Amino acid sequence: MFKNHPKGLISAALANMGERFGFYTMMAILVLFLQAKFGLSGTWAGIIYSIFYFSIYILAFVGGLIADKTRKYKTTILTGLFVMSLGYLLIAIPTPTPVPNKTLFLIISCFGLFIIAFGNGLFKGNLQALVGQMYDNETYGKMRDAGFSIFYMFINVGAFFAPLAAIGMRNGWLKAHGFEYNATLPELCHRYLEGNITSEASEKLSELASQVSGTIVTDLGAFANEYLNIFTTGFHYAFGISVIAMLISVLIYLANKKKFPNPAPKVKASSSSTTNIQMEAKEVKQRLYALFAVFGVVIFFWFSFHQNGLTLTYFAKDYTNLQGIAINLGFVTIKGAEIFQSINPLLIVLLTPVIMGLFGWMRTKGIEPSTPKKIAIGMLIAAIAYVVMALGSLGLPSKPEVLAMGGLPDIQKVTPWLLVITYLILTVAELFISPLGISFVSKVAPPHLQGLMQGGWLGATAIGNQLLFIGAIFYDSVPLWLTWTLFVAVCLISMATMLFMLKWLERVAK
């Protein structure tokens, strides 16, 4: 797998694992943390989530500007690692729940999220530009797509463990205080304390409180306060694990820093004529147009794909029977809606060699699709994933109905295999789009704009993430099948647009 690839590739991927660990911790627990900590609705938690993920990617554009301006790519990357560590530390510090001043503590949490996003902006795009620089020569140039696929696979090793570690910490903290995990309880506890609960839901709360505590609960108010505080403290400590992961990435990066190239372009003296300069400027313009066109298309992929940390997580919490995927380790049970976030990185690690092998076989036969065509195929595959969700959600009650009931009984919930299959299909789509899109950017971007254009790719991802809250609004207000149909439609429109531009994009990328 590593033959014909630069030696610094794996070192760069290992240095990126801490960032992926934190990213997938957030993807797994952020909206659930916001709901449990502050009693936010799915829509409001989704708005904060979408702003956070927008900030992560749009600030990568800023990070690219800083690195391109200063030419200190390696220093910018290292600074990003330290800043991200600080942000996770701020959120890891436990505070009381229910919070005494919701506005103040929500501002503090959002400030910590901004620090994480800013650090990520300094780090992410510039490391990708550094990897791209490894392939900017005749020796490795033809292996660029494969190289980015390997890079993408290895950075997801950290992502696989992140949700499991977060669940283990949260559930272990509950167990240490005599409680069991229940996905429905935080929402019911907040509604009870706010006096916004139906009699049916109140009876459900009483039943679940006795189940998780192993004793008859007579004071629901006291139980709600205690359970919420312990539940969210476990989440705080889960963020603390991300701090440790970030510091490990710092050590790996420092140990291998000398092996990495510097993406700053080498400026050579030249006596080029005015005509040559104009020709060069024209080529730069064509490349930028092609990049912006691709950026516009992938917005809608990320709008759909990153629902895995939002509406798909809500679905796991509200509609999925979690008993079927619980992992009993003796000292703690790994059980929770967050566990599905480990499926995607695991499948990336498992499926990347398969997809690479498929592309390699097609390359030897002379039938390998171009990178733009692979992206279009990925859009179609993503649409199929949400068709599966739409079909699997037919007949399920809406979210408002579930709230009034106090949650669905397990017997009415769907099999976890629905989400497993959906994540499998989405992962294949991701492997057709994300690593290859990064590769496309590194290949087409003008040499003096490498960091900036990698930031541009992430900026397009940012816009897609900013739209995520639309999914949360749909989830809270319309039938589930209609929510998933929205994503089917946008993926198909994106695929059609990509195919319409295909010949032009292939010509520019040559």
MIZA-113789 format. One line per 5 residues: for each residue x, y, z of C-alpha. Coordinates in Angstrom, 1 decimal. Example, Ala and Ser with C-alpha at 12.3 -4.5 7.8 and 13.67 -1.06 7.14 Angstrom:
BEGIN
12.3 -4.5 7.8 ~ 13.7 -1.1 7.1
This chain:
BEGIN
0.0 0.0 0.0 ~ 2.8 2.4 0.9 ~ 5.0 1.6 -2.1 ~ 5.8 4.6 -4.3 ~ 4.6 7.1 -1.7
6.8 9.7 0.1 ~ 8.1 8.7 3.6 ~ 6.5 11.7 5.3 ~ 2.9 10.7 4.4 ~ 2.3 8.4 7.3
3.9 10.8 9.8 ~ 1.6 13.6 8.6 ~ -1.4 11.3 9.0 ~ -0.4 10.3 12.5 ~ 0.1 13.9 13.5
-3.5 14.6 12.2 ~ -5.0 11.8 14.3 ~ -5.5 14.0 17.4 ~ -7.5 16.5 15.4 ~ -9.6 13.7 14.0
-10.1 12.4 17.6 ~ -11.4 15.8 18.7 ~ -13.5 16.3 15.6 ~ -15.3 13.0 16.0 ~ -15.7 13.5 19.7
-17.6 16.7 18.8 ~ -19.5 15.0 16.0 ~ -20.6 12.2 18.4 ~ -21.5 14.2 21.5 ~ -21.8 18.0 20.8
-25.5 18.3 20.1 ~ -26.3 15.7 22.8 ~ -24.1 17.7 25.2 ~ -25.8 21.0 24.4 ~ -29.2 19.4 24.9
-28.3 17.7 28.2 ~ -26.3 20.7 29.5 ~ -28.7 23.5 28.6 ~ -32.0 21.8 27.7 ~ -31.9 23.1 24.1
-34.3 21.9 21.5 ~ -33.0 19.9 18.5 ~ -33.3 23.0 16.4 ~ -31.3 25.3 18.7 ~ -28.6 22.7 19.3
-28.5 22.2 15.6 ~ -27.9 25.9 15.0 ~ -25.0 26.0 17.4 ~ -23.6 22.8 15.9 ~ -23.9 24.2 12.3
-22.2 27.5 13.3 ~ -19.4 25.6 15.0 ~ -18.7 23.4 12.0 ~ -19.0 26.3 9.7 ~ -16.4 28.1 11.8
-14.0 25.1 11.7 ~ -13.9 25.1 8.0 ~ -14.2 28.8 7.2 ~ -11.4 29.6 9.5 ~ -9.3 27.1 7.6
-9.5 29.7 4.8 ~ -8.1 32.3 7.2 ~ -5.4 29.8 8.3 ~ -4.5 29.3 4.6 ~ -4.2 33.1 4.2
-1.9 33.3 7.3 ~ 0.3 30.5 6.1 ~ 0.6 31.8 2.5 ~ 1.3 35.3 3.8 ~ 4.0 34.3 6.3
5.3 31.3 4.5 ~ 5.6 29.6 7.9 ~ 3.4 26.6 7.2 ~ 4.9 24.3 9.8 ~ 4.7 26.9 12.5
1.1 27.7 11.7 ~ 0.2 24.0 11.9 ~ 1.9 23.6 15.3 ~ 0.2 26.7 16.6 ~ -3.1 25.3 15.5
-2.5 22.1 17.5 ~ -1.8 24.1 20.7 ~ -4.8 26.4 20.2 ~ -7.2 23.4 19.7 ~ -5.9 21.8 22.9
-6.7 25.0 24.8 ~ -10.2 25.1 23.4 ~ -10.9 21.5 24.4 ~ -9.5 22.2 27.8 ~ -12.0 25.1 28.3
-15.0 22.9 27.6 ~ -13.6 20.0 29.6 ~ -13.8 21.9 32.9 ~ -16.9 20.7 34.7 ~ -19.6 23.2 35.6
-22.9 22.6 37.4 ~ -26.0 21.3 35.6 ~ -28.7 22.6 35.4 ~ -26.7 25.7 34.9 ~ -27.4 28.7 37.3
-27.1 31.2 34.4 ~ -27.9 29.6 31.1 ~ -26.9 32.6 28.9 ~ -23.5 33.0 30.7 ~ -22.5 29.4 30.6
-23.7 28.9 27.0 ~ -21.5 31.9 26.0 ~ -18.5 30.3 27.8 ~ -19.1 27.0 26.0 ~ -19.5 28.8 22.6
-16.2 30.7 23.3 ~ -14.5 27.3 23.8 ~ -15.9 26.1 20.6 ~ -14.6 29.1 18.8 ~ -11.1 28.5 20.1
-11.3 25.0 18.8 ~ -12.5 26.2 15.5 ~ -9.8 28.8 15.2 ~ -7.0 26.3 16.0 ~ -8.5 23.8 13.5
-8.4 26.6 10.9 ~ -4.7 27.1 11.5 ~ -4.0 23.4 11.3 ~ -6.2 21.5 8.9 ~ -5.9 23.1 5.4
-2.2 23.8 5.8 ~ -1.4 20.2 6.7 ~ -3.3 19.1 3.6 ~ -1.3 21.5 1.6 ~ 1.9 20.1 3.1
0.8 16.6 2.0 ~ 0.0 17.8 -1.5 ~ 3.5 19.3 -1.7 ~ 4.9 15.8 -1.2 ~ 3.4 14.8 -4.6
4.4 17.9 -6.6 ~ 7.1 16.0 -8.5 ~ 7.4 13.4 -11.3 ~ 8.3 10.6 -8.8 ~ 5.1 10.7 -6.8
2.8 12.9 -8.9 ~ 0.8 10.0 -10.5 ~ 0.1 8.6 -7.0 ~ -1.6 11.7 -5.7 ~ -5.1 10.4 -5.4
-3.9 7.2 -3.8 ~ -1.7 9.2 -1.4 ~ -4.6 11.3 -0.2 ~ -6.7 8.2 0.2 ~ -4.1 6.6 2.5
-3.8 9.9 4.4 ~ -7.5 10.0 4.8 ~ -7.6 6.4 6.0 ~ -4.9 6.8 8.7 ~ -6.2 10.0 10.2
-9.5 8.2 10.8 ~ -7.9 5.7 13.2 ~ -8.2 8.4 15.9 ~ -11.7 9.1 14.8 ~ -12.8 5.5 15.4
-11.8 5.6 19.1 ~ -13.1 9.0 19.9 ~ -16.9 8.2 20.2 ~ -16.1 5.0 22.1 ~ -13.9 6.9 24.6
-16.6 9.6 25.0 ~ -19.3 7.0 25.7 ~ -17.0 5.0 28.0 ~ -16.2 8.2 30.1 ~ -19.9 9.4 30.2
-21.3 5.9 31.1 ~ -18.5 5.1 33.5 ~ -19.1 8.4 35.4 ~ -22.9 7.5 35.6 ~ -22.1 4.0 36.8
-19.6 5.4 39.4 ~ -22.5 7.4 40.9 ~ -25.1 4.5 40.8 ~ -26.9 5.3 37.6 ~ -27.3 3.7 34.2
-27.3 5.4 30.8 ~ -30.6 6.2 29.1 ~ -30.8 8.3 25.9 ~ -34.2 9.7 26.6 ~ -33.7 10.9 30.2
-31.8 14.2 29.8 ~ -34.6 15.6 27.6 ~ -37.3 14.4 29.9 ~ -35.5 15.8 33.0 ~ -35.2 19.2 31.5
-38.8 19.3 30.4 ~ -39.9 18.2 33.9 ~ -37.8 21.0 35.6 ~ -39.2 23.6 33.1 ~ -42.7 22.4 33.8
-43.2 21.7 30.1 ~ -44.1 18.0 30.2 ~ -47.2 16.0 29.5 ~ -48.7 13.6 32.1 ~ -47.8 10.7 29.8
-44.2 11.9 29.6 ~ -44.1 12.5 33.3 ~ -45.1 8.9 34.0 ~ -42.4 7.8 31.6 ~ -39.8 9.8 33.5
-40.8 8.2 36.8 ~ -40.5 4.7 35.2 ~ -37.1 5.4 33.7 ~ -35.8 7.1 36.8 ~ -36.5 4.0 38.8
-34.9 1.8 36.1 ~ -31.6 3.7 35.9 ~ -31.2 4.2 39.7 ~ -32.3 0.7 40.7 ~ -34.6 2.1 43.3
-38.1 3.7 43.5 ~ -37.7 7.4 42.8 ~ -40.3 9.6 44.6 ~ -38.7 13.0 44.2 ~ -38.5 13.5 40.4
-37.1 17.0 40.8 ~ -34.1 15.9 42.9 ~ -33.5 13.0 40.6 ~ -33.6 15.2 37.4 ~ -31.1 17.6 38.9
-28.7 14.9 40.0 ~ -28.9 12.8 36.8 ~ -28.3 15.8 34.6 ~ -25.3 17.0 36.6 ~ -23.7 13.6 36.5
-24.6 13.0 32.9 ~ -23.0 16.2 31.7 ~ -20.0 16.0 34.0 ~ -19.2 12.7 32.2 ~ -19.4 14.7 28.9
-17.0 17.3 30.2 ~ -14.4 14.7 31.0 ~ -14.9 13.2 27.6 ~ -13.8 16.5 26.1 ~ -10.8 16.2 28.4
-9.7 13.0 26.6 ~ -9.5 15.1 23.4 ~ -7.0 17.3 25.1 ~ -4.7 14.3 25.7 ~ -5.2 13.2 22.1
-4.2 16.7 20.8 ~ -1.0 16.7 22.9 ~ 0.0 13.3 21.5 ~ -0.4 14.8 18.0 ~ 1.8 17.7 19.1
4.6 15.2 20.1 ~ 4.2 13.2 16.9 ~ 4.4 16.4 14.8 ~ 7.4 17.8 16.6 ~ 9.2 14.4 16.3
8.7 14.3 12.5 ~ 8.7 18.0 11.6 ~ 12.0 17.9 9.8 ~ 10.7 15.2 7.4 ~ 7.9 17.4 6.1
8.3 19.7 3.1 ~ 7.4 23.3 3.3 ~ 4.6 24.1 0.9 ~ 5.8 27.7 0.5 ~ 6.7 28.0 -3.2
10.2 28.6 -4.3 ~ 10.4 31.8 -6.3 ~ 12.9 31.6 -9.1 ~ 14.4 34.5 -11.0 ~ 13.0 34.6 -14.5
13.3 36.7 -17.6 ~ 9.9 35.6 -18.9 ~ 8.3 37.9 -21.4 ~ 5.1 39.8 -20.9 ~ 3.3 37.3 -23.1
4.4 34.4 -20.9 ~ 3.2 36.2 -17.8 ~ -0.2 36.8 -19.4 ~ -0.4 33.2 -20.4 ~ 0.4 32.2 -16.9
-2.2 34.5 -15.5 ~ -4.8 33.1 -17.9 ~ -4.1 29.6 -16.7 ~ -4.3 30.6 -13.1 ~ -7.7 32.2 -13.8
-9.0 29.0 -15.5 ~ -7.8 26.9 -12.6 ~ -9.5 29.1 -10.0 ~ -12.7 29.0 -12.0 ~ -12.6 25.2 -12.0
-11.9 25.1 -8.3 ~ -14.7 27.5 -7.4 ~ -17.1 25.4 -9.5 ~ -16.2 22.2 -7.6 ~ -16.4 24.1 -4.3
-20.0 25.1 -5.2 ~ -21.1 21.6 -5.9 ~ -19.6 19.9 -2.8 ~ -21.4 22.4 -0.5 ~ -24.5 20.2 -0.9
-22.6 17.0 -0.2 ~ -21.4 18.3 3.1 ~ -24.8 19.7 3.9 ~ -26.1 16.1 3.6 ~ -23.1 14.1 4.8
-22.5 16.0 8.1 ~ -26.1 15.3 9.2 ~ -24.3 12.2 10.7 ~ -23.5 14.4 13.7 ~ -26.9 16.1 13.8
-30.2 14.6 12.5 ~ -28.8 11.1 12.2 ~ -27.6 11.4 15.8 ~ -31.0 12.6 16.9 ~ -32.5 9.6 15.0
-30.2 7.3 16.9 ~ -31.2 8.8 20.2 ~ -35.0 9.0 19.5 ~ -35.8 6.1 17.2 ~ -33.1 3.4 17.3
-33.1 0.4 19.7 ~ -29.6 0.8 21.2 ~ -29.7 -2.5 23.1 ~ -28.6 -4.3 19.9 ~ -25.3 -2.5 19.7
-24.3 -2.3 23.4 ~ -20.8 -3.5 24.2 ~ -20.3 -4.8 27.8 ~ -16.7 -4.4 28.9 ~ -17.4 -5.4 32.5
-16.2 -2.2 34.1 ~ -18.4 -0.1 31.7 ~ -21.0 -0.7 29.0 ~ -20.4 1.1 25.7 ~ -24.0 2.0 24.9
-25.3 5.2 23.4 ~ -26.5 7.1 20.4 ~ -22.9 8.3 19.9 ~ -21.6 4.8 19.0 ~ -22.7 5.1 15.4
-20.1 7.8 14.9 ~ -17.4 5.1 15.2 ~ -18.9 3.3 12.2 ~ -17.8 5.9 9.7 ~ -14.1 6.1 10.6
-13.9 2.3 11.0 ~ -15.4 1.8 7.5 ~ -13.0 4.4 6.1 ~ -10.1 2.3 7.4 ~ -11.6 -0.9 6.1
-12.9 0.3 2.8 ~ -10.1 2.6 1.7 ~ -7.9 -0.3 0.5 ~ -10.9 -1.7 -1.3 ~ -11.7 1.5 -3.1
-8.0 2.1 -3.9 ~ -7.7 -1.4 -5.2 ~ -10.8 -0.8 -7.4 ~ -9.3 2.4 -8.8 ~ -5.9 0.8 -9.3
-7.5 -2.1 -11.2 ~ -9.4 0.4 -13.4 ~ -6.2 2.4 -13.9 ~ -4.4 -0.6 -15.3 ~ -7.3 -1.2 -17.7
-7.3 2.4 -18.7 ~ -10.9 3.0 -17.5 ~ -10.3 4.8 -14.2 ~ -12.8 7.7 -13.9 ~ -11.4 11.2 -13.6
-11.4 12.8 -10.2 ~ -14.4 15.1 -11.1 ~ -16.4 12.0 -12.3 ~ -15.5 10.2 -9.1 ~ -17.0 13.1 -7.2
-20.2 12.9 -9.3 ~ -20.5 9.2 -8.5 ~ -20.0 9.9 -4.9 ~ -23.0 12.3 -5.0 ~ -25.2 9.6 -6.4
-24.1 7.1 -3.7 ~ -24.9 9.7 -1.0 ~ -28.4 10.1 -2.4 ~ -28.9 6.3 -2.2 ~ -28.0 6.4 1.6
-30.8 8.8 2.3 ~ -33.2 6.8 0.2 ~ -32.5 4.0 2.6 ~ -33.3 6.3 5.6 ~ -36.5 7.6 4.0
-37.8 4.0 3.4 ~ -36.7 2.9 6.9 ~ -38.6 5.9 8.5 ~ -41.9 5.3 6.9 ~ -44.6 4.9 9.6
-42.6 6.3 12.4 ~ -44.2 9.1 14.5 ~ -42.9 12.7 14.2 ~ -40.6 14.2 16.8 ~ -43.3 16.3 18.5
-45.4 13.1 18.9 ~ -42.4 11.3 20.4 ~ -41.9 14.2 22.9 ~ -45.6 14.0 24.0 ~ -45.2 10.3 24.6
-42.1 10.7 26.6 ~ -40.1 8.7 24.1 ~ -40.7 5.6 22.1 ~ -40.6 2.2 23.8 ~ -37.8 -0.1 22.5
-40.3 -2.4 20.8 ~ -41.4 0.5 18.5 ~ -37.9 1.6 17.6 ~ -36.0 0.6 14.5 ~ -33.1 -1.8 14.2
-29.7 -0.3 14.5 ~ -28.9 -1.9 11.2 ~ -30.8 0.9 9.4 ~ -28.2 3.4 10.5 ~ -25.3 0.9 10.0
-26.3 0.4 6.4 ~ -26.8 4.2 5.9 ~ -23.3 4.9 7.3 ~ -21.8 2.2 5.1 ~ -23.2 3.8 2.0
-22.3 7.3 3.1 ~ -18.8 6.2 3.8 ~ -18.4 4.9 0.3 ~ -19.7 8.2 -1.0 ~ -17.2 10.1 1.3
-14.3 8.0 -0.1 ~ -15.4 9.1 -3.6 ~ -15.5 12.7 -2.7 ~ -13.5 14.0 0.3 ~ -9.9 12.6 -0.2
-10.2 12.9 -4.0 ~ -11.6 16.5 -3.7 ~ -8.6 17.4 -1.6 ~ -6.3 15.7 -4.2 ~ -8.1 17.7 -7.0
-7.5 20.9 -5.2 ~ -3.8 20.2 -4.6 ~ -3.4 19.3 -8.3 ~ -5.3 22.2 -9.8 ~ -4.4 25.0 -7.4
-1.7 27.4 -8.5 ~ 1.5 26.7 -6.6 ~ 1.5 30.1 -4.8 ~ -2.1 29.6 -3.7 ~ -1.9 26.0 -2.3
-2.8 26.9 1.3 ~ -5.4 29.4 0.2 ~ -7.2 26.9 -2.1 ~ -7.1 24.1 0.4 ~ -8.7 26.7 2.7
-11.2 27.3 -0.1 ~ -12.2 23.6 -0.2 ~ -12.7 23.8 3.5 ~ -14.6 27.1 3.1 ~ -17.1 25.3 0.7
-17.4 22.6 3.4 ~ -18.1 25.4 5.9 ~ -21.0 26.7 3.8 ~ -22.4 23.2 3.6 ~ -22.1 22.9 7.4
-23.8 26.3 8.0 ~ -26.8 24.9 6.2 ~ -27.0 21.8 8.6 ~ -29.5 23.5 10.9 ~ -32.1 23.2 8.1
-32.0 19.5 8.6 ~ -32.6 20.0 12.4 ~ -35.6 22.3 11.6 ~ -37.1 19.6 9.3 ~ -36.4 16.9 11.9
-38.3 18.8 14.6 ~ -41.3 19.7 12.5 ~ -42.1 17.4 9.5 ~ -42.4 13.6 9.0 ~ -39.0 11.9 9.1
-39.2 10.5 5.6 ~ -39.6 14.0 4.2 ~ -36.4 15.1 6.1 ~ -34.4 12.4 4.4 ~ -35.9 13.1 1.0
-34.5 16.7 1.2 ~ -31.0 15.3 1.2 ~ -31.8 12.9 -1.6 ~ -32.8 15.8 -3.7 ~ -29.8 18.0 -3.1
-27.3 15.2 -3.7 ~ -29.0 14.4 -7.0 ~ -29.0 18.0 -8.1 ~ -25.3 18.2 -7.2 ~ -24.5 15.1 -9.2
-26.2 16.5 -12.2 ~ -24.4 19.8 -12.0 ~ -21.0 18.0 -11.7 ~ -21.8 15.9 -14.8 ~ -22.7 19.0 -16.7
-19.3 20.5 -16.0 ~ -17.4 17.3 -16.4 ~ -15.5 17.8 -19.7 ~ -14.4 21.3 -18.7 ~ -13.1 20.2 -15.3
-11.3 17.2 -16.8 ~ -9.6 19.5 -19.4 ~ -8.5 22.0 -16.7 ~ -7.1 19.2 -14.5 ~ -4.9 17.8 -17.2
